[in-house]
């Protein structure tokens, strides 16, 4: 019998694996753990405490915190009361937090620490109570602000006796959460997702991507406020009896890999890009014989992957298609190269899922060559989120996979991807106009342009609103070009511009983590960013990287001007969304005058590649 709610889903796991570790987290220098039974008991206590604060069916409760066990406890406790969780990215500034709190009619906010609490306390919101997970040492409780442990203790003293009767009445069509879009093209919208939206998505994904086992350990570092991690890195593992280990931070991930030794992981492309750049950097700094062995090994790995793609699925299930000669080479490559790379990732990874952005095919095939499968998928907040994914038995690099078996996906006449199925949102909270615009006759209009290949695998071309239409009549999709440029270890981010212009240009944000060490080796002063980026050798290096990485594109798609941006692009300063996507409206607003000057001063754009510098 299928569970009717997310809390019932978890209860099935608790009954089956009560003494198995459910969650792990770092404290005082070492990882601690909590069993499924302990997690369940704490959910019951915290739900009882929330009930005393007046939280019940349809109440809205915000969660403003980095990943930790209390995030998960809050999430399920809220769900068990028939209430609605409103996750908020902890990196958002106060004014954006206030917008979400007001837009979602939040009554109670559960925050991680004093920093997050101040975002709420300093604003004029209708939040009735605030609950702080990690209060400061001099914390003084008030009628409005409580600590997490106090609410839990109150719940223990007044434990809800009819708690199970209550959550068993929750149905699939009941609202579970309101997740706000990242606002890449406008104000955030509150996406209403039901218990059934998530459950149906999990049912579609099960055994399609990576089959999960109770022995699996998932390393969680993406924010749980993001729908991808919430479903794939939170609900999915907990539905299968897996253990979730929370990473300390993105900077600590290399260390956490070795401590946790995960078997599975979800990520966005940026992590894979960083690992790829790090491996290449180590190879480049080695001897010529080391480079030769590495390149030979990767070539062997790519041949193995190509053979895997060419072999019919029914044959793959029956036998290993590798000929003896290739098998011997691959075993040697694995011993000399691959195992060393895998060891840096804990040594046990059997698969990773990439979402939240387009992964460069070169990087994806590199990991497949090393026998670290990356399964790329596609989805949106409005689709809970998975629409398509590459199955483990036949993952095709350069695509975002095939539609889940319980969905319908089609391409509209203008190339837009449309989705219909039980995972599609209920609508946008208090925004009937936006709901009717994006949901037409049950079909959700994704805003993405895509196409199916001959085998039914979907490829994303770009966001519908991001396509650049040149004055020459040519259409340019920025995403593939930006992804290629971002492959450079010296470039952290890039933005293609040129809509309604005669040619395209690119704004690039250098990766100082790699650029500064390179410059120091060349004897270039690095005390001043401005001086560094004006140095002719640095300018030539970055120009060369753009030219090298875009040479395989059509001439009209290749940037004719390169603008090196000195500023940092961050979530706090507004250029990036919390999932580190570019906010195009913010870029256009911030650099609009610079872009206008760039084109106004271009006399012969087709014949030159010049550099501009944001000072």
WOFENLIN-V45193 format. One record per backbone hydrogen bond with DSSP energy under -1.0 kcal/mol. CO is the residue of the C=O (numbers start at 1). NH is the residue of the N-H. If there is no record, write none. Layout:
((CO;NH) (CO;NH))
//
This chain:
((5;9) (6;10) (7;11) (8;12) (9;13) (10;14) (11;15) (12;16) (13;17) (17;20) (18;37) (20;36) (22;244) (23;34) (24;246) (25;32) (27;30) (30;27) (32;25) (34;22) (34;23) (35;39) (36;40) (37;41) (38;42) (39;43) (40;44) (41;45) (42;46) (43;47) (44;48) (45;49) (46;50) (47;51) (48;52) (50;55) (51;54) (56;59) (59;84) (60;107) (60;108) (61;86) (62;110) (63;88) (64;112) (68;71) (68;72) (69;73) (70;74) (71;75) (72;76) (73;77) (74;78) (75;79) (76;80) (78;83) (79;82) (82;58) (84;61) (85;178) (86;63) (89;92) (93;97) (94;98) (95;99) (96;100) (97;101) (98;102) (99;103) (100;104) (101;106) (107;128) (107;129) (108;62) (109;131) (110;64) (111;133) (112;134) (113;117) (114;118) (117;121) (118;122) (120;123) (123;125) (129;109) (130;146) (131;111) (132;148) (136;139) (144;130) (145;142) (146;132) (147;151) (148;152) (149;153) (150;154) (151;155) (152;156) (153;157) (154;158) (162;166) (163;167) (164;168) (166;169) (167;170) (171;174) (172;196) (174;195) (176;85) (177;193) (179;191) (184;585) (189;181) (190;429) (191;179) (192;426) (193;176) (193;177) (194;198) (195;199) (196;200) (197;201) (198;202) (199;203) (200;204) (201;205) (202;206) (205;208) (205;209) (209;392) (213;216) (216;243) (217;263) (217;264) (218;245) (220;247) (223;226) (226;230) (227;231) (228;232) (229;233) (230;235) (231;236) (234;238) (235;239) (237;240) (237;242) (243;218) (244;24) (245;220) (252;256) (253;257) (254;258) (255;259) (256;260) (257;261) (263;350) (264;219) (265;353) (267;355) (268;271) (269;273) (270;274) (271;275) (272;276) (273;277) (274;278) (275;279) (276;280) (277;281) (278;282) (279;283) (280;284) (281;285) (283;286) (287;291) (288;292) (289;293) (290;294) (291;295) (292;296) (293;297) (294;298) (295;299) (296;300) (297;301) (298;302) (299;303) (300;304) (301;305) (302;306) (303;307) (304;308) (305;309) (306;310) (307;311) (312;316) (313;317) (315;319) (323;327) (324;328) (325;329) (326;330) (327;331) (328;332) (329;333) (330;334) (331;335) (332;336) (333;337) (333;338) (334;339) (337;341) (338;342) (339;343) (342;345) (342;347) (343;346) (352;375) (353;267) (354;377) (360;364) (361;365) (362;366) (363;367) (364;368) (365;369) (366;370) (367;372) (368;371) (373;352) (375;354) (376;390) (378;387) (378;388) (380;383) (381;384) (382;425) (385;380) (387;404) (388;378) (389;402) (391;394) (396;399) (401;458) (402;389) (404;407) (408;420) (410;418) (412;415) (415;450) (416;412) (417;446) (418;410) (419;444) (420;408) (421;424) (427;192) (428;431) (431;435) (432;436) (433;437) (434;438) (435;439) (438;445) (440;443) (443;440) (444;419) (447;464) (448;417) (449;461) (449;462) (451;459) (453;456) (457;453) (458;400) (459;451) (462;449) (463;466) (468;476) (469;500) (470;473) (474;470) (476;468) (478;482) (479;483) (480;484) (481;485) (482;486) (485;488) (488;491) (490;511) (493;509) (495;507) (497;505) (498;501) (501;471) (504;560) (505;497) (506;563) (507;495) (508;565) (509;492) (509;493) (510;512) (511;514) (511;515) (512;516) (514;518) (515;519) (516;520) (517;521) (518;522) (519;524) (520;523) (528;532) (529;533) (535;539) (536;540) (537;541) (538;542) (539;543) (540;544) (541;545) (542;546) (543;547) (544;548) (545;549) (546;550) (550;553) (554;557) (560;610) (561;506) (562;612) (563;508) (564;614) (570;576) (575;583) (577;580) (581;577) (582;584) (583;587) (584;588) (585;589) (586;590) (587;591) (591;595) (592;596) (593;597) (594;598) (595;599) (596;600) (597;601) (605;608) (610;562) (612;564))
//
